[in-house]
Amino acid sequence: MSIVIVGGNERMECKYLDICKSYGCRAKVFTKENGSLKRKMGCPDMLILFTGTVSHKMVISAEQEAKRNNIPILRVHTSSAAALSGALSNLCMEV
C-alpha cells in the first residue's frame, strides 16, 4: 500500500517513514510545499492530512489532487507518531 502524508513536523519525517514501513506501506512525506504537489504526489492508495500542522494552501492543493485521482483522504488532527500509527493500524485492519 502506498501512502502520501501531507503536513507534520520536519524533524519527524524519518519517524513517519519508519512507522509506515513497519506497517508494510510505502510513503512519501510532504511537510512543506516546495513547488506543486500535483507532480510529486503521484497516485497513492491513501492520503493522510495532518490538519494541525499544515498550511491551508497545502490542504487545498492536496485535496484537489486527491479528488482528481479518486484518492481517499484520512484527516488526523495531531502530527504525532502515535496518531500516525493509530491511523495506520485502523487502516490496515480495514484492508
N, C-alpha and C positions, 0 to 999 in steps of 0.2 A: 504494500500500500504506500502511496506517495502522499506527502502532506506538505503544505506550504503554511508557514507561521508568519503572520504579519503583526508587528509590534513587539513588545517585550523590551528587555534590557540588553544593551550591547555586551556587557560582561557575561551574560548568561547564554550567549549563542552556542557555545560549545556544550554546555549542560543540556540545552534544548535538543541538540543533535544526538547527544548520548542517550537521553531518555527515549527519543523516537527510535533510535537504533535498538534499544533494549526491548521495545515492543514489536520489532520487526518491520519498522517503517523507514522509508527514505524521506528525508526532509530538506527543505530549503527554508532559511530564516531571513526575513527582511525586517530589521529593526529601524532602519532609516530609509527614506526614499532617495535613492541615488539614481535618478532617471526614471523611466517609465516601468511600472510593474508589468505592463502588458507583455513586453518582450521577455522578461525574466521569469515570470511565474510559470509558464508552461501550462500543462493540463493535468493537475494533480487530482487525486481521489477525494481530498478534503482540504478545506481552507480553515485554519484556526486564526481567529482575530483576538488578540489581547487588547480589549477595548480600553482598559485603564491607562495604557502607556503607548498609545498610537495617535498620530495626528488625524484630524477629521478628513483632511485631503487624502491621506493614505487609505482610510476606511472606504471612502467613496470610490477611489480608483480600484481597490481590491474587490469591492462588491460588484462594480460594473463588469470587471473581467470574469468574476465567478458567475454572474448572471448570464453573460455572453456564452460561456462554455458549459453551463449547467453543472457547476461545481457546488456541492453542499457546503454551507458555512456554519461553523461552530463558534459562537461567541463566548469568550471566557474573560471575566472582568479583571482578575488579577493575573500577573505575569510571573507567578512563582513556579518553581519546579514541581511542587505538589499539585498545583492546579493543572499543569500540563499532564502529569502522569495520571491524575484522576480523569481528565477528559479522554486520554488515550485508552485507559482501562475500560471506560464506558463504551468507547467507540469500538474497541476490539471485541467486546462481549457481544455487540450487535451484529458484527460481521461473522 
